[in-house]
Amino acid sequence: MDGFLNLLQGKNSDAKLASEIQMAVDRAKEHKEWRTEYMTLALKLAEERAEGKAEGKTEGQNLLVEAVKLLREGKTEDDLKKAGIDERTVQLALLIRA
């Protein structure tokens, strides 16, 4: 078990199981088809992460616009918080409204 844990920590191990696992990992790294699939997956994940960040930014901007609108309509800071608008957005909206 110690050999396996050492392997997971990136340390060398003389344990038979750890050696077998390391050999399997090395073979997998050299398998061109698997490497291509991994790189394709990694690229897709990076694209999806970028899309998620862009969507989150847009949602945050829309929420800020809504918060400023509500403040200009006479809603209070507490009203915004009760409506589920986070503290940071409320504070930014208060600065923008002023």
Stockholm file with secondary structure:
# STOCKHOLM 1.0

chainA/1-98         MDGFLNLLQGKNSDAKLASEIQMAVDRAKEHKEWRTEYMTLALKLAEERAEGKAEGKTEGQNLLVEAVKLLREGKTEDDLKKAGIDERTVQLALLIRA
#=GR chainA/1-98 SS CHHHHHHHTTCCCCCHHHHHHHHHHHHHHHCHHHHHHHHHHHHHHHHHHHHHHHHHHHHHHHHHHHHHHHHHTTCCHHHHHHTTCCHHHHHHHHHHHC
#=GC SS_cons        CHHHHHHHTTCCCCCHHHHHHHHHHHHHHHCHHHHHHHHHHHHHHHHHHHHHHHHHHHHHHHHHHHHHHHHHTTCCHHHHHHTTCCHHHHHHHHHHHC
//
